[in-house]
Amino acid sequence: MSPTAPIRDVATLLEALPYIREFHGKTVVIKYGGAAMVDPALREEFARDVVLMKYVGINPIVVHGGGPDITAYMDRLGLPVEFVSGLRVSDADTVEIAKMVLVGKVNKDIVLRLGRHGQPAVGLCGDDGMLFRAARKAAPNGEDIGFVGSIERVDTDVLTHIAQDYIPVIASVGADRDGNSYNINADEAAGAVARALGAYKVMFLTDVRGWLRDPADQDSVINEVTADEVERQLPEIAGGMRPKLAACIEAIHGGVSSAVIVDGRVPHSLLLELFTDAGLGTMVKPAI
């Protein structure tokens, strides 16, 4: 080991100290998705990072999708896969597959991985304890996209009780008053959970470096922007970035201090964003 390595490690810990102090006792909602859910090494690093957050006094709440897994099962069954404005078009068969994959497979894999790294977790979906009450939503262009839900209400009692001792892991499905099941975009679910809880921060893991000023230029990341600015530009934004930015607006207007879109392909991106001066991705903040 280089003689400077221990000094460098201590410097890193000292850099993290004020951030640990800032976030201690605070709730941080994490939308887990993209490459961080697919790559085996990144999956393990994500679990370790979330466990570390819990150990230093942060209350992490994980909200996840599972788009690639849902698509893979639909392909195997010969069912069509279609997206409109970043939202999966969902007929009754699609919702049934989404529930089986998200609740029965993906959710439990995350719970087991967190437990293996030292923190007990509890898997939930919108149906548990009536956590999410949903209603059918239409695409931004007005097109009918089937059983895709919009969250009308989050029952925070369920989460606050569980989060005292466990890491809640939430699959993004829910139901309406009549018991109809809906596939809910995980970005929207994370934003709604953060808003309802009054979380300190919400983080969206994705497969790009952040919100790009020019989608063709990976170096055109917008590092910081207000929610009002995002809201003005939202009608011109398409694809998977649109629901992420819409969720950021929802969270910030609901009192969350900041929302960050983070490149989940970067190892330990959660910790780098939370505990270092460097920061990553795009931070959305309230207007000054």
C-alpha positions as CSV (number, residue, x, y, z in Angstrom):
1,M,0.0,0.0,0.0
2,S,1.3,3.5,-0.9
3,P,2.2,5.5,2.2
4,T,-0.2,8.2,1.0
5,A,-3.2,5.9,0.7
6,P,-4.2,6.0,4.4
7,I,-3.9,9.8,4.4
8,R,-6.1,9.9,1.3
9,D,-8.7,7.6,2.9
10,V,-8.8,9.9,6.0
11,A,-9.2,12.9,3.8
12,T,-12.2,11.2,2.1
13,L,-13.8,10.5,5.5
14,L,-13.3,14.1,6.6
15,E,-14.8,15.4,3.4
16,A,-17.9,13.1,4.0
17,L,-18.3,14.2,7.7
18,P,-20.3,17.5,7.1
19,Y,-22.6,15.7,4.7
20,I,-23.2,12.8,7.1
21,R,-24.0,15.4,9.7
22,E,-26.4,17.2,7.3
23,F,-28.2,14.0,6.3
24,H,-28.3,12.3,9.7
25,G,-31.9,11.5,10.6
26,K,-33.2,12.6,7.3
27,T,-35.3,10.6,4.8
28,V,-33.8,10.0,1.3
29,V,-35.9,8.4,-1.3
30,I,-34.0,6.5,-4.0
31,K,-35.5,5.5,-7.3
32,Y,-33.6,2.4,-8.3
33,G,-33.5,1.5,-12.0
34,G,-31.4,1.2,-15.1
35,A,-28.0,-0.4,-15.3
36,A,-27.6,-0.3,-11.6
37,M,-30.3,-3.0,-11.5
38,V,-28.9,-5.1,-14.3
39,D,-25.1,-5.2,-13.9
40,P,-24.2,-7.7,-11.1
41,A,-21.4,-5.7,-9.8
42,L,-23.5,-2.5,-9.7
43,R,-26.3,-4.4,-7.9
44,E,-24.0,-5.3,-5.1
45,E,-22.5,-1.8,-4.8
46,F,-26.0,-0.3,-4.7
47,A,-26.9,-2.6,-1.8
48,R,-23.8,-1.8,0.1
49,D,-24.3,1.9,-0.5
50,V,-27.9,1.8,0.8
51,V,-26.8,-0.2,3.8
52,L,-24.1,2.3,4.6
53,M,-26.6,5.1,4.4
54,K,-28.7,3.3,7.0
55,Y,-25.7,2.7,9.3
56,V,-24.8,6.4,9.3
57,G,-28.2,7.5,10.4
58,I,-30.0,8.2,7.1
59,N,-33.4,6.7,6.5
60,P,-33.3,5.4,2.9
61,I,-36.5,4.3,1.1
62,V,-36.0,2.5,-2.2
63,V,-38.6,2.7,-4.9
64,H,-38.0,0.5,-7.9
65,G,-39.2,-0.4,-11.4
66,G,-38.0,-3.3,-13.4
67,G,-38.6,-2.4,-17.0
68,P,-35.9,-4.7,-18.6
69,D,-37.3,-7.7,-16.7
70,I,-40.9,-6.9,-17.6
71,T,-39.9,-6.5,-21.3
72,A,-37.9,-9.7,-21.2
73,Y,-40.9,-11.7,-19.9
74,M,-43.3,-10.0,-22.4
75,D,-40.9,-10.9,-25.3
76,R,-40.8,-14.5,-24.1
77,L,-44.7,-14.6,-24.1
78,G,-44.9,-12.8,-27.5
79,L,-46.6,-9.8,-26.2
80,P,-46.1,-6.3,-27.8
81,V,-43.9,-3.8,-26.0
82,E,-44.8,-0.1,-26.6
83,F,-43.9,3.1,-24.9
84,V,-45.5,6.6,-25.2
85,S,-43.7,9.6,-23.7
86,G,-41.6,7.2,-21.6
87,L,-44.6,5.3,-20.2
88,R,-45.2,1.7,-20.9
89,V,-48.6,1.1,-22.7
90,S,-50.2,-1.5,-20.4
91,D,-53.2,-3.7,-21.2
92,A,-54.5,-6.2,-18.6
93,D,-51.9,-8.8,-19.6
94,T,-49.1,-6.3,-19.2
95,V,-50.2,-5.3,-15.8
96,E,-50.4,-8.9,-14.7
97,I,-46.9,-9.6,-15.9
98,A,-45.6,-6.3,-14.3
99,K,-47.1,-7.3,-10.9
100,M,-45.6,-10.8,-11.1
101,V,-42.2,-9.5,-12.1
102,L,-41.9,-6.4,-9.9
103,V,-43.5,-7.8,-6.7
104,G,-42.6,-11.5,-7.0
105,K,-39.1,-11.3,-8.4
106,V,-37.4,-7.9,-8.5
107,N,-38.6,-6.7,-5.1
108,K,-37.6,-9.8,-3.3
109,D,-34.2,-9.9,-5.0
110,I,-33.5,-6.3,-3.7
111,V,-34.7,-7.2,-0.2
112,L,-32.5,-10.3,0.0
113,R,-29.5,-8.4,-1.3
114,L,-29.8,-5.6,1.3
115,G,-30.2,-8.2,4.0
116,R,-27.1,-10.1,2.8
117,H,-25.1,-6.8,3.2
118,G,-26.2,-6.3,6.8
119,Q,-29.6,-4.4,7.0
120,P,-33.1,-6.0,7.1
121,A,-35.5,-4.7,4.5
122,V,-39.2,-5.1,3.9
123,G,-40.7,-5.5,0.5
124,L,-43.9,-3.6,-0.3
125,C,-46.0,-2.6,-3.3
126,G,-48.8,-0.1,-3.6
127,D,-51.4,-2.7,-2.6
128,D,-49.8,-3.3,0.8
129,G,-51.6,-1.4,3.6
130,M,-53.2,0.6,0.8
131,L,-49.9,2.3,0.3
132,F,-50.8,3.8,-3.1
133,R,-54.2,4.8,-4.2
134,A,-54.1,5.1,-8.0
135,A,-56.2,6.3,-10.9
136,R,-55.9,5.8,-14.6
137,K,-53.8,8.4,-16.4
138,A,-53.4,9.4,-20.0
139,A,-50.2,10.1,-21.9
140,P,-49.1,13.8,-22.1
141,N,-50.5,13.8,-25.7
142,G,-53.8,12.5,-24.5
143,E,-53.4,9.0,-25.9
144,D,-54.9,6.1,-23.9
145,I,-52.1,4.0,-22.6
146,G,-54.2,1.5,-20.7
147,F,-53.8,0.5,-17.1
148,V,-51.1,3.0,-16.3
149,G,-51.7,4.6,-13.0
150,S,-51.2,8.0,-11.5
151,I,-50.8,8.1,-7.7
152,E,-53.6,10.1,-6.0
153,R,-52.5,9.3,-2.4
154,V,-49.6,7.8,-0.4
155,D,-50.3,6.3,3.0
156,T,-47.3,7.5,4.9
157,D,-48.2,5.6,8.1
158,V,-47.1,2.4,6.5
159,L,-43.7,3.7,5.5
160,T,-42.9,5.6,8.7
161,H,-43.6,2.6,10.9
162,I,-41.5,0.2,8.7
163,A,-38.7,2.7,8.2
164,Q,-38.0,2.9,11.9
165,D,-36.3,-0.5,11.9
166,Y,-36.1,-1.6,8.3
167,I,-35.3,-0.4,4.8
168,P,-38.6,-0.1,2.8
169,V,-38.4,-1.4,-0.7
170,I,-41.4,-0.4,-2.8
171,A,-42.5,-2.0,-6.2
172,S,-44.2,0.6,-8.4
173,V,-47.7,-1.0,-8.8
174,G,-51.0,0.1,-7.2
175,A,-54.7,-0.1,-7.4
176,D,-57.7,2.2,-7.5
177,R,-60.8,2.3,-5.2
178,D,-62.4,-0.5,-7.2
179,G,-59.5,-2.8,-6.9
180,N,-58.2,-2.4,-10.5
181,S,-54.5,-2.9,-10.7
182,Y,-52.2,-0.4,-12.4
183,N,-48.6,-0.3,-13.6
184,I,-47.1,2.9,-12.1
185,N,-44.0,4.6,-13.5
186,A,-41.3,4.2,-10.9
187,D,-40.1,7.8,-11.3
188,E,-43.5,9.1,-10.6
189,A,-43.9,6.7,-7.6
190,A,-40.6,7.9,-6.1
191,G,-41.5,11.6,-6.5
192,A,-44.9,11.0,-4.9
193,V,-43.4,9.1,-2.0
194,A,-40.8,11.8,-1.4
195,R,-43.5,14.5,-1.5
196,A,-45.8,12.6,0.9
197,L,-43.1,11.9,3.4
198,G,-41.5,15.4,3.2
199,A,-38.2,13.7,2.4
200,Y,-35.1,15.7,2.5
201,K,-33.9,14.5,-0.9
202,V,-35.0,12.2,-3.7
203,M,-32.5,10.6,-6.1
204,F,-33.2,9.0,-9.5
205,L,-30.7,6.5,-10.8
206,T,-30.6,6.4,-14.6
207,D,-28.4,5.4,-17.5
208,V,-27.4,8.9,-18.6
209,R,-25.1,11.5,-17.0
210,G,-28.1,13.7,-16.2
211,W,-30.5,16.0,-18.0
212,L,-28.7,16.9,-21.2
213,R,-29.1,20.3,-22.8
214,D,-28.4,18.5,-26.2
215,P,-29.5,14.8,-26.1
216,A,-26.8,14.1,-28.7
217,D,-24.0,15.5,-26.6
218,Q,-23.2,13.6,-23.4
219,D,-21.1,16.5,-22.2
220,S,-24.0,18.9,-22.1
221,V,-25.2,18.0,-18.7
222,I,-27.3,20.6,-16.9
223,N,-25.8,20.5,-13.4
224,E,-28.3,22.6,-11.5
225,V,-31.8,24.0,-12.4
226,T,-34.9,25.2,-10.6
227,A,-38.2,23.3,-10.6
228,D,-39.8,26.3,-12.2
229,E,-37.4,26.2,-15.1
230,V,-37.9,22.5,-15.6
231,E,-41.7,23.0,-15.6
232,R,-41.5,25.6,-18.3
233,Q,-39.4,23.3,-20.5
234,L,-41.3,20.0,-19.8
235,P,-43.7,20.2,-22.7
236,E,-40.7,20.0,-25.1
237,I,-39.1,17.0,-23.3
238,A,-39.7,13.5,-24.6
239,G,-38.6,9.9,-23.8
240,G,-37.6,8.5,-20.4
241,M,-36.3,11.8,-19.1
242,R,-39.7,13.4,-19.1
243,P,-41.2,11.3,-16.2
244,K,-38.0,11.8,-14.2
245,L,-38.1,15.5,-14.5
246,A,-41.9,15.6,-13.9
247,A,-41.3,13.6,-10.7
248,C,-38.6,16.1,-9.7
249,I,-41.1,18.9,-10.1
250,E,-43.7,17.0,-8.1
251,A,-41.2,16.4,-5.2
252,I,-39.8,20.0,-5.1
253,H,-43.2,21.6,-5.2
254,G,-44.2,19.3,-2.4
255,G,-41.5,20.6,-0.1
256,V,-38.5,18.2,-0.8
257,S,-35.3,20.2,-0.6
258,S,-33.6,18.8,-3.7
259,A,-34.1,16.1,-6.4
260,V,-31.1,14.7,-8.2
261,I,-30.9,12.7,-11.5
262,V,-27.8,10.5,-11.1
263,D,-25.8,8.3,-13.5
264,G,-26.3,4.8,-12.0
265,R,-23.7,3.3,-14.3
266,V,-21.0,5.1,-12.1
267,P,-20.0,2.8,-9.2
268,H,-21.1,4.2,-5.8
269,S,-22.9,7.1,-7.5
270,L,-25.2,7.4,-4.5
271,L,-22.4,7.9,-2.0
272,L,-20.5,10.2,-4.4
273,E,-23.5,12.4,-4.7
274,L,-24.4,12.4,-1.1
275,F,-21.0,12.6,0.7
276,T,-18.5,14.3,-1.6
277,D,-18.0,17.8,-2.9
278,A,-18.0,16.6,-6.5
279,G,-21.7,15.9,-7.0
280,L,-23.1,14.1,-10.0
281,G,-25.8,14.5,-12.6
282,T,-28.6,17.2,-12.5
283,M,-29.9,18.7,-9.3
284,V,-33.3,20.3,-9.3
285,K,-33.9,22.8,-6.5
286,P,-36.7,25.2,-5.5
287,A,-36.7,28.6,-7.0
288,I,-34.8,31.1,-4.8
